[in-house]
Amino acid sequence: MPWLPIAYKEYASFDDPRNFAETELFHHRNMPESKRITLYAAPESPYPHRVRLALEEAKATYDVIWIDLVDKPEWYAEKVNTDGGKVPYLVYGGPKLQPGDAPSGDAVGFPESLVILEFLADIFPNAHLLPADPTLRARARLFYSSLDAGLTKGFVGFLFMGAPLKDLLAGLDDFQARLPPTGFAVGEWSIADAAALPTLLRLQLALKDGLALCKPEDIKEAYAAVFESPKYARLRQYIDDNLARPSVARSWEPAVTKAKFEQRIKIFRAMDPTATSVPH
């Protein structure tokens, strides 16, 4: 599922504290030996955030090139991710890249966040991004394979596509039912948690701050149902357990994400002030 429908750039006006014309380096001194890693990402999208969580858990050194999804640079789809120009895209190997550069011929590149997560689990085996036990590995894959059809669909549908609250709650019911009584998705933290958490964080932010196209009273009802009701106590504990991890503190930027959500909503409101869903 793409991260929100494409917005119209003529309505865009956003002062992002980061510079989209530069490459941002995230460095860990105790990084395992590997080739250079470059991640193309956008702060508002949960999918690149999945990858950043895994990279932080692996204590990898990596570069991030930020892509503005509202005013996407032409070079990105022409030179980097030529299959649709979506984020994330990870380049493994080659020299340091700057915005506008094409990856070198000796580098390899991957789209699709779940594919990238499994790749990182393979190249950083000491980080234990997937369990060693084959049964738990299979459970982790089943967990994150279910996310887009349930959690993500309910999130995007309710906040931006005019779907009823019951669709969001159905996705959360399914997600919470898959969690063990305590801990993370399959016990110890894994890329299954990296796949789920970014959407949950954005859901919490959007409902708390009213960052959605649905009616304000519907947002308040949803926030109360999810973040105040005892029904979702396990879900909230799961979010809190993840927020306590250093990898989340280093990769989650709620202020930047909020500004990007506000930008998207402003664009859609400019197109239709009464809209309760994006054009589709």
Rosetta silent file (secondary structure, phi, psi, omega in degrees, C-alpha in Angstrom):
SEQUENCE: MPWLPIAYKEYASFDDPRNFAETELFHHRNMPESKRITLYAAPESPYPHRVRLALEEAKATYDVIWIDLVDKPEWYAEKVNTDGGKVPYLVYGGPKLQPGDAPSGDAVGFPESLVILEFLADIFPNAHLLPADPTLRARARLFYSSLDAGLTKGFVGFLFMGAPLKDLLAGLDDFQARLPPTGFAVGEWSIADAAALPTLLRLQLALKDGLALCKPEDIKEAYAAVFESPKYARLRQYIDDNLARPSVARSWEPAVTKAKFEQRIKIFRAMDPTATSVPH
SCORE:     score description
SCORE:     0.000 S_00000001
   1 L     0.000  126.493  178.943    0.000    0.000    0.000 S_00000001
   2 L   -66.184  156.611 -179.544    1.502    3.392   -0.977 S_00000001
   3 L   -84.231   92.536  178.868    2.015    5.951    1.771 S_00000001
   4 L    63.798  147.245  178.436   -0.954    8.284    1.195 S_00000001
   5 L   -63.264  158.053 -177.911   -2.052    9.418   -2.261 S_00000001
   6 L   -65.101  134.328  177.517    0.162   11.796   -4.207 S_00000001
   7 L   -94.027  165.235 -179.366   -0.299   15.444   -3.264 S_00000001
   8 L   -94.941  121.672 -169.596   -0.175   18.376   -5.639 S_00000001
   9 H   -69.658  -20.252 -179.048    3.086   20.252   -5.294 S_00000001
  10 H   -66.792  -15.705  177.626    1.667   23.656   -6.290 S_00000001
  11 H   -95.386   -2.226 -170.477   -0.001   23.808   -2.866 S_00000001
  12 L   -78.040  136.972  172.587    3.122   22.823   -0.972 S_00000001
  13 L  -157.015  105.797 -173.060    4.730   25.178    1.515 S_00000001
  14 L  -149.500  128.863  179.196    6.763   23.613    4.277 S_00000001
  15 L  -100.850   91.844 -178.685    9.789   24.714    6.247 S_00000001
  16 L   -83.572  132.657 -179.622   11.496   21.453    7.193 S_00000001
  17 L   -63.648  -21.986  177.048   14.283   21.846    9.778 S_00000001
  18 L   -89.340  160.468  179.513   16.430   19.378    7.823 S_00000001
  19 L   -99.053  114.315 -177.634   18.082   20.240    4.530 S_00000001
  20 L   -73.376   -5.087  179.466   16.759   18.044    1.747 S_00000001
  21 L   -95.274    6.438 -177.887   19.804   18.918   -0.369 S_00000001
  22 L  -126.681  162.066  175.256   22.257   17.162    1.903 S_00000001
  23 E   -96.572  132.471 -178.825   23.070   13.649    3.028 S_00000001
  24 E  -103.138  128.673 -177.261   22.646   12.983    6.750 S_00000001
  25 E  -100.571  132.351  173.889   25.077   10.563    8.410 S_00000001
  26 E  -116.807  115.767 -168.359   24.105    8.329   11.319 S_00000001
  27 L  -118.588  135.807  172.513   27.238    6.844   12.874 S_00000001
  28 L  -127.282  124.098 -175.865   27.843    4.078   15.397 S_00000001
  29 L   -67.283  -29.788 -177.637   31.438    3.378   16.390 S_00000001
  30 L   -96.967   31.954  178.229   30.806   -0.258   17.223 S_00000001
  31 L   -67.344  138.087  172.473   29.245   -1.014   13.872 S_00000001
  32 L   -64.884  156.499  179.072   29.971   -4.463   12.388 S_00000001
  33 L   -61.747  133.681  176.124   32.041   -4.476    9.197 S_00000001
  34 L  -164.318  173.146  173.382   29.901   -3.853    6.121 S_00000001
  35 L   -78.020  169.228  178.937   29.720   -1.920    2.903 S_00000001
  36 L   -62.799  139.844  178.668   28.393    1.621    2.804 S_00000001
  37 E  -118.440  127.085  175.759   24.649    1.846    3.382 S_00000001
  38 E  -123.702  126.569  179.908   22.542    4.659    1.952 S_00000001
  39 E  -113.410  126.997  172.103   18.844    4.918    2.765 S_00000001
  40 E   -94.253  124.831 -169.102   16.438    7.100    0.810 S_00000001
  41 E  -145.437  166.790  172.025   13.659    8.079    3.188 S_00000001
  42 L  -136.736  134.069 -171.281   10.877   10.529    4.018 S_00000001
  43 L   -65.389  -29.828 -176.357   10.103   11.429    7.642 S_00000001
  44 L   -78.279  -22.006 -175.225    6.320   11.185    7.398 S_00000001
  45 L   -82.636  135.177  177.192    6.245    7.689    5.920 S_00000001
  46 H   -71.887  -20.627 -172.804    6.268    4.695    8.289 S_00000001
  47 H   -70.562  -47.789  173.121    8.021    2.489    5.747 S_00000001
  48 H   -63.620  -31.180  178.451   11.501    4.083    5.794 S_00000001
  49 H   -61.099  -35.780  174.571   11.143    4.368    9.571 S_00000001
  50 H   -53.323  -46.961 -175.984   10.956    0.573    9.680 S_00000001
  51 H   -68.612  -41.935  178.990   14.375    0.418    8.066 S_00000001
  52 H   -60.858  -39.707  177.654   15.900    3.082   10.302 S_00000001
  53 H   -58.901  -45.280 -179.823   14.778    1.163   13.390 S_00000001
  54 H   -65.610  -40.547  178.089   16.537   -1.963   12.161 S_00000001
  55 H   -63.456  -40.467  178.375   19.689   -0.029   11.266 S_00000001
  56 H   -67.462  -40.739  177.550   19.755    1.567   14.705 S_00000001
  57 H   -63.164  -33.871  178.749   19.227   -1.789   16.417 S_00000001
  58 L   -80.342   -5.468 -176.361   22.131   -3.165   14.364 S_00000001
  59 L    55.905   42.037 -179.715   24.261   -0.158   15.360 S_00000001
  60 L   -84.758  150.126  167.949   25.016    0.382   11.698 S_00000001
  61 L   -92.676  129.418 -175.417   26.600    3.470   10.226 S_00000001
  62 E  -152.288  155.140  174.655   24.437    4.686    7.373 S_00000001
  63 E  -101.119  144.251  172.129   23.626    7.742    5.294 S_00000001
  64 E  -117.816  128.555  169.966   20.098    9.062    4.820 S_00000001
  65 E  -108.329  116.616 -174.243   19.086   11.073    1.777 S_00000001
  66 E   -83.573  132.909 -179.644   15.742   12.694    2.510 S_00000001
  67 L  -111.364  127.445  176.507   13.141   12.740   -0.245 S_00000001
  68 L   -82.008  110.178 -175.930   10.351   15.311   -0.266 S_00000001
  69 L   -74.242  -19.751  177.674    7.285   13.265   -1.207 S_00000001
  70 L   -78.999  -39.760  179.797    5.197   16.353   -1.947 S_00000001
  71 L  -125.261   67.775 -171.577    7.732   17.809   -4.374 S_00000001
  72 L   -67.458  128.689 -179.952    9.634   14.674   -5.317 S_00000001
  73 L   -66.395  139.790 -177.636   12.861   15.376   -7.238 S_00000001
  74 H   -61.703  -33.415 -176.239   12.890   13.969  -10.765 S_00000001
  75 H   -63.389  -24.875 -175.342   16.337   12.442  -10.330 S_00000001
  76 H   -65.261  -48.748  179.099   15.083   10.043   -7.667 S_00000001
  77 H   -75.964  -24.964 -178.615   12.830    8.013   -9.987 S_00000001
  78 H   -81.402  -35.411 -171.913   15.178    8.466  -12.932 S_00000001
  79 H  -113.807  -22.460 -171.664   18.457    7.496  -11.260 S_00000001
  80 H  -112.796  -84.916  178.724   17.732    5.656   -8.011 S_00000001
  81 L   -94.552   88.944 -174.989   14.422    3.840   -7.558 S_00000001
  82 L   -78.226   -4.220  179.763   13.368    3.536  -11.181 S_00000001
  83 L  -102.781   64.914  175.232   10.448    1.272  -10.286 S_00000001
  84 L   103.612  -17.061  175.729    7.956    3.886   -9.149 S_00000001
  85 L    68.159   27.446  179.313   10.176    6.203   -7.116 S_00000001
  86 L   -85.898  166.044  170.857    8.795    5.174   -3.723 S_00000001
  87 L  -114.631  149.824    5.774   10.589    5.193   -0.387 S_00000001
  88 L   -83.685  164.080  168.764   12.347    3.484    1.228 S_00000001
  89 E  -141.701  130.054 -177.435   15.145    2.488   -1.082 S_00000001
  90 E  -115.676  128.954  175.277   18.401    1.098    0.281 S_00000001
  91 E  -106.944  128.464 -177.547   21.717    1.121   -1.580 S_00000001
  92 E  -117.272  113.045 -179.007   24.358   -1.299   -0.334 S_00000001
  93 L   101.422  176.669 -179.597   27.924   -0.642   -1.445 S_00000001
  94 L    82.176  177.950 -179.130   29.557    1.918   -3.657 S_00000001
  95 L   -78.616  175.245  177.213   30.886    5.370   -2.733 S_00000001
  96 L   -61.349  136.174 -178.348   29.170    8.058   -0.688 S_00000001
  97 L  -106.708  146.372  172.258   26.095    9.383   -2.478 S_00000001
  98 L  -116.910  158.734  175.912   24.727   12.895   -2.645 S_00000001
  99 L   -53.491  131.894 -177.877   21.230   13.940   -3.751 S_00000001
 100 L    97.594  -16.005  178.434   21.065   13.659   -7.522 S_00000001
 101 L   -76.888  149.358  168.845   23.730   10.952   -7.759 S_00000001
 102 L   -94.148  137.594  176.017   23.077    7.604   -9.372 S_00000001
 103 L   -58.092  148.148 -178.435   24.307    4.593   -7.365 S_00000001
 104 L   -70.736  162.449 -178.009   27.466    3.041   -8.769 S_00000001
 105 L   -66.133  -22.286 -179.648   27.390   -0.115  -10.837 S_00000001
 106 L   -90.748    2.059  176.145   29.010   -2.176   -8.084 S_00000001
 107 L   -93.893  158.704  173.666   26.287   -1.290   -5.561 S_00000001
 108 E  -118.381  149.107 -178.320   23.021   -3.149   -5.118 S_00000001
 109 E  -130.407  147.932 -177.984   19.696   -1.525   -4.357 S_00000001
 110 E  -134.962  130.767  165.426   16.469   -2.716   -2.792 S_00000001
 111 E   -91.515 -175.459  172.982   12.963   -1.230   -2.577 S_00000001
 112 L    70.019  112.364 -173.320   10.212   -2.506   -0.245 S_00000001
 113 H   -60.070  -40.034 -177.545   10.678   -2.108    3.492 S_00000001
 114 H   -69.482  -35.153  174.891   10.041   -5.750    4.431 S_00000001
 115 H   -63.592  -43.818 -179.867   12.574   -6.977    1.874 S_00000001
 116 H   -64.020  -40.918  179.531   15.109   -4.515    3.254 S_00000001
 117 H   -59.048  -44.415  179.927   14.431   -5.616    6.841 S_00000001
 118 H   -67.920  -36.093  175.986   15.189   -9.238    6.002 S_00000001
 119 H   -61.317  -44.527  178.969   18.312   -8.184    4.099 S_00000001
 120 H   -64.498  -37.007  176.633   19.557   -6.275    7.145 S_00000001
 121 H   -61.566  -32.446  179.994   18.863   -9.285    9.355 S_00000001
 122 H   -77.111  -40.030 -175.463   21.125  -11.307    7.057 S_00000001
 123 H   -85.237  -13.225  175.093   24.029   -8.856    6.837 S_00000001
 124 L  -121.980   65.234 -175.672   23.977   -8.061   10.563 S_00000001
 125 H   -62.266  -30.865 -178.432   23.596  -11.531   12.109 S_00000001
 126 H   -72.376  -12.755  178.150   25.093  -10.446   15.436 S_00000001
 127 H   -82.296  -12.769  178.356   22.299   -7.907   15.882 S_00000001
 128 L    53.883   48.705  178.462   19.725  -10.730   16.110 S_00000001
 129 L   -71.242  -21.172  169.091   17.169   -8.807   14.093 S_00000001
 130 L  -125.976  147.995  178.866   15.395  -12.123   13.552 S_00000001
 131 L   -63.214  152.210  176.334   15.307  -14.968   16.085 S_00000001
 132 L   -73.301  -31.623 -178.333   17.713  -17.859   15.581 S_00000001
 133 L   -69.583  125.689 -177.289   14.953  -20.398   16.198 S_00000001
 134 H   -58.499  -35.839  179.566   13.248  -21.316   12.876 S_00000001
 135 H   -65.098  -43.764  178.889    9.809  -21.459   14.484 S_00000001
 136 H   -68.520  -34.722  176.202   10.144  -17.961   15.914 S_00000001
 137 H   -61.829  -42.857  178.576   11.506  -16.679   12.602 S_00000001
 138 H   -63.842  -40.538  178.404    8.425  -18.036   10.870 S_00000001
 139 H   -64.011  -39.307  177.765    6.187  -16.407   13.481 S_00000001
 140 H   -61.557  -43.395 -179.844    7.961  -13.095   12.980 S_00000001
 141 H   -65.553  -40.413  176.624    7.381  -13.299    9.226 S_00000001
 142 H   -62.385  -38.466 -178.878    3.717  -14.139    9.707 S_00000001
 143 H   -62.449  -52.361 -175.376    3.398  -11.187   12.085 S_00000001
 144 H   -79.510  -19.275  175.288    4.791   -8.573    9.735 S_00000001
 145 H   -70.098  -20.953 -177.669    3.191  -10.106    6.646 S_00000001
 146 L   -87.042   -9.166 -166.741   -0.230   -9.416    8.192 S_00000001
 147 L   -67.720  -46.258 -173.095    0.311   -5.713    8.869 S_00000001
 148 H   -66.164  -33.507 -178.948   -0.686   -4.041    5.607 S_00000001
 149 H   -76.233  -19.130 -177.564   -3.998   -5.906    5.327 S_00000001
 150 H  -116.477  -78.526 -174.603   -5.013   -5.021    8.888 S_00000001
 151 H   -60.031  -53.008 -175.345   -3.209   -2.324   10.838 S_00000001
 152 H   -66.616  -42.058  179.281   -2.012   -0.170    7.933 S_00000001
 153 H   -60.971  -43.525  178.902   -5.259   -0.436    5.983 S_00000001
 154 H   -65.612  -39.498 -179.594   -7.290    0.616    9.016 S_00000001
 155 H   -63.284  -56.998 -178.343   -4.927    3.496    9.807 S_00000001
 156 H   -65.316  -40.453 -177.938   -4.835    5.031    6.321 S_00000001
 157 H   -61.553  -46.851 -177.558   -8.491    4.266    5.674 S_00000001
 158 H   -71.932  -45.337 -173.707   -9.845    5.994    8.776 S_00000001
 159 H   -75.039  -32.732 -168.524   -7.536    9.002    8.855 S_00000001
 160 H  -130.480  -11.679 -173.237   -7.364    9.825    5.156 S_00000001
 161 L  -118.372    7.449  176.535   -9.774    7.779    3.032 S_00000001
 162 L    80.162   12.901  178.853  -13.128    8.251    4.736 S_00000001
 163 L   -74.234  152.325 -179.371  -13.376    4.742    6.191 S_00000001
 164 L   -72.016  161.004 -179.884  -15.421    4.289    9.387 S_00000001
 165 H   -58.501  -33.735 -177.838  -13.846    3.982   12.823 S_00000001
 166 H   -60.084  -28.869  177.937  -14.839    0.332   12.994 S_00000001
 167 H   -68.256  -42.309  176.176  -12.334   -0.420   10.219 S_00000001
 168 H   -62.221  -46.870 -177.677   -9.502    1.088   12.246 S_00000001
 169 H   -65.357  -33.802  177.092  -10.585   -0.761   15.383 S_00000001
 170 H   -63.978  -41.059  176.729  -10.842   -4.030   13.462 S_00000001
 171 H   -64.481  -39.356  178.511   -7.236   -3.629   12.344 S_00000001
 172 H   -70.708  -36.178  175.872   -6.142   -2.869   15.899 S_00000001
 173 H   -60.088  -45.977 -179.954   -8.123   -5.824   17.245 S_00000001
 174 H   -62.608  -43.573 -179.129   -6.329   -8.116   14.826 S_00000001
 175 H   -64.145  -48.990 -177.708   -2.948   -6.629   15.697 S_00000001
 176 H   -62.203  -35.281  179.640   -3.437   -6.796   19.451 S_00000001
 177 H   -65.568  -24.107  179.930   -4.632  -10.405   19.203 S_00000001
 178 H   -83.377  -13.723 -179.174   -1.324  -11.335   17.570 S_00000001
 179 L   -77.406  144.431  170.720    0.737   -9.919   20.442 S_00000001
 180 L   -71.231  168.285 -177.833    1.947  -12.207   23.228 S_00000001
 181 L   -57.699  -33.505  178.080    0.816  -11.296   26.776 S_00000001
 182 L  -140.981  166.538  174.215    4.064   -9.402   27.409 S_00000001
 183 L    79.981 -154.130 -173.328    7.135   -8.316   25.497 S_00000001
 184 E  -101.046 -170.671 -167.983    7.511   -7.877   21.779 S_00000001
 185 L   -56.216  -42.457  179.733    5.961   -9.532   18.746 S_00000001
 186 L  -127.001   30.572 -179.352    7.749  -12.869   19.109 S_00000001
 187 E   105.720  -94.464  174.707    9.335  -12.408   22.538 S_00000001
 188 L   -75.068  154.430 -179.709   12.648  -10.653   21.990 S_00000001
 189 L   -59.558  141.900 -179.622   12.664   -7.527   19.827 S_00000001
 190 L  -151.095  179.669  177.904   12.891   -8.276   16.101 S_00000001
 191 H   -66.720  -13.569  171.281   12.191   -6.762   12.719 S_00000001
 192 H   -61.288  -37.867  178.106    8.563   -7.766   13.274 S_00000001
 193 H   -74.348  -36.233  175.727    8.449   -4.895   15.766 S_00000001
 194 H   -61.370  -34.203 -179.477   10.307   -2.591   13.394 S_00000001
 195 H   -72.103  -32.459 -173.746    7.594   -3.283   10.826 S_00000001
 196 H   -90.059  -41.259 -167.964    4.700   -2.503   13.181 S_00000001
 197 H   -59.992  -43.540 -176.372    5.814    0.351   15.398 S_00000001
 198 H   -56.198  -37.595  177.351    6.103    3.225   12.875 S_00000001
 199 H   -68.500  -40.459  179.248    2.424    2.982   11.962 S_00000001
 200 H   -64.009  -40.331  178.825    1.387    2.820   15.618 S_00000001
 201 H   -64.268  -40.992  179.589    3.453    5.901   16.468 S_00000001
 202 H   -71.126  -32.382  174.345    1.913    7.861   13.613 S_00000001
 203 H   -63.891  -46.887  179.640   -1.554    6.725   14.622 S_00000001
 204 H   -60.492  -45.054  179.450   -0.981    7.937   18.171 S_00000001
 205 H   -63.392  -45.941 -176.235    0.383   11.270   16.938 S_00000001
 206 H   -65.050  -42.503 -179.501   -2.401   11.790   14.399 S_00000001
 207 H   -72.093  -36.763 -179.429   -5.231   11.048   16.823 S_00000001
 208 H   -66.746  -41.157 -173.706   -3.695   13.073   19.653 S_00000001
 209 H  -104.631    8.660  176.752   -3.074   16.170   17.529 S_00000001
 210 L    68.221   36.235 -175.930   -6.013   15.899   15.128 S_00000001
 211 L   -94.745   73.849 -177.299   -3.866   15.207   12.075 S_00000001
 212 L  -158.330  165.157  178.099   -6.490   13.651    9.829 S_00000001
 213 L   -91.467  -11.876  179.325   -9.098   14.504    7.229 S_00000001
 214 L   -73.327  171.883 -175.910  -11.996   12.966    9.127 S_00000001
 215 L   -65.232  145.419 -179.267  -14.250   15.073   11.345 S_00000001
 216 H   -55.047  -38.751  179.919  -12.748   16.402   14.613 S_00000001
 217 H   -67.293  -30.361  176.960  -15.371   14.610   16.684 S_00000001
 218 H   -71.099  -36.277  177.569  -14.485   11.331   14.954 S_00000001
 219 H   -64.830  -44.625  179.046  -10.810   11.851   15.763 S_00000001
 220 H   -62.271  -40.762  178.177  -11.619   12.474   19.434 S_00000001
 221 H   -62.872  -41.571 -179.705  -13.794    9.368   19.540 S_00000001
 222 H   -66.308  -42.651  179.598  -11.015    7.315   18.001 S_00000001
 223 H   -60.921  -44.673  179.635   -8.393    8.627   20.417 S_00000001
 224 H   -63.154  -39.796 -177.863  -10.591    7.795   23.402 S_00000001
 225 H   -66.913  -37.733 -173.294  -11.341    4.334   22.035 S_00000001
 226 H   -93.022  -42.289 -169.619   -7.713    3.435   21.369 S_00000001
 227 H  -108.916    4.092  175.269   -5.628    5.356   23.897 S_00000001
 228 L  -127.325  -20.738 -178.046   -7.958    5.674   26.886 S_00000001
 229 L   -79.825  140.959  176.120  -10.048    2.511   26.840 S_00000001
 230 H   -63.641  -17.109 -179.058   -8.881   -0.551   28.824 S_00000001
 231 H   -57.664  -35.026 -176.231   -9.657   -2.645   25.748 S_00000001
 232 H  -108.829   29.829  178.352   -6.341   -1.626   24.176 S_00000001
 233 H   -60.552  -39.492  179.996   -4.186   -1.659   27.300 S_00000001
 234 H   -65.726  -40.868  177.563   -1.949   -4.352   25.793 S_00000001
 235 H   -60.165  -45.726 -178.774   -1.477   -2.315   22.626 S_00000001
 236 H   -65.597  -37.524  177.292   -0.494    0.765   24.620 S_00000001
 237 H   -64.678  -38.274  177.608    1.967   -1.230   26.717 S_00000001
 238 H   -61.536  -44.594  177.622    3.513   -2.564   23.528 S_00000001
 239 H   -61.876  -46.082 -179.284    3.994    0.978   22.232 S_00000001
 240 H   -62.310  -40.154  178.686    5.507    2.108   25.545 S_00000001
 241 H   -61.673  -38.943  178.114    7.894   -0.860   25.621 S_00000001
 242 H   -70.778  -39.567 -179.516    9.144    0.079   22.165 S_00000001
 243 H   -62.825  -22.074  179.343    9.442    3.766   23.025 S_00000001
 244 L   -77.291   -8.780 -177.504   11.848    2.829   25.813 S_00000001
 245 L   -84.415  138.873  179.114   14.362    1.461   23.300 S_00000001
 246 H   -58.052  -32.497 -179.280   17.265    3.719   22.231 S_00000001
 247 H   -61.596  -33.585  178.908   16.677    2.847   18.576 S_00000001
 248 H   -73.466  -42.789  178.645   13.275    4.511   18.736 S_00000001
 249 H   -59.564  -34.110 -177.882   14.614    7.624   20.439 S_00000001
 250 H   -82.470  -15.606 -173.169   17.213    7.979   17.673 S_00000001
 251 H  -119.516  -15.225 -177.009   14.811    7.468   14.778 S_00000001
 252 L   -97.082  119.885 -178.073   11.401    8.855   15.793 S_00000001
 253 L  -121.141   81.537 -174.348   10.976   12.580   15.104 S_00000001
 254 H   -62.207  -34.728 -178.884    7.396   13.458   16.063 S_00000001
 255 H   -65.437  -43.054  178.493    7.786   17.199   15.480 S_00000001
 256 H   -66.954  -42.769  179.472    8.991   16.707   11.904 S_00000001
 257 H   -62.819  -42.658  178.058    6.356   14.064   11.254 S_00000001
 258 H   -59.603  -44.519 -179.850    3.622   16.320   12.627 S_00000001
 259 H   -62.129  -38.454  178.830    4.724   19.160   10.356 S_00000001
 260 H   -68.486  -41.224  175.759    4.636   16.872    7.340 S_00000001
 261 H   -60.824  -43.945  179.405    1.167   15.590    8.216 S_00000001
 262 H   -61.068  -37.803  178.143   -0.023   19.184    8.604 S_00000001
 263 H   -62.432  -46.702  179.510    1.435   19.979    5.200 S_00000001
 264 H   -60.476  -45.363 -178.122   -0.441   17.108    3.571 S_00000001
 265 H   -64.575  -38.661  177.462   -3.709   18.062    5.231 S_00000001
 266 H   -61.561  -40.216  178.993   -3.272   21.697    4.177 S_00000001
 267 H   -62.292  -48.377 -178.134   -2.799   20.577    0.586 S_00000001
 268 H   -67.642  -37.001  177.695   -5.932   18.466    0.587 S_00000001
 269 H   -66.115  -34.699  177.639   -7.956   21.171    2.357 S_00000001
 270 H   -65.234  -32.094  177.664   -6.852   23.686   -0.281 S_00000001
 271 H   -73.837  -37.786 -179.212   -8.245   21.363   -2.925 S_00000001
 272 L  -156.535  100.667 -176.032  -11.554   20.882   -1.062 S_00000001
 273 L   -60.166  -20.841 -178.047  -12.142   22.598    2.311 S_00000001
 274 L   -99.341    3.455 -173.929  -14.999   20.213    3.140 S_00000001
 275 L   -66.006  139.685  172.024  -13.182   16.997    2.236 S_00000001
 276 L  -114.918   10.184  173.326  -13.122   14.167    4.751 S_00000001
 277 L  -157.172  160.443  178.332  -10.927   11.999    2.545 S_00000001
 278 L   -75.300  157.794  178.251   -8.240   12.510   -0.066 S_00000001
 279 L   -62.507  128.795  178.615   -9.241   12.443   -3.757 S_00000001
 280 L  -156.684    0.000    0.000   -9.396    8.836   -4.961 S_00000001
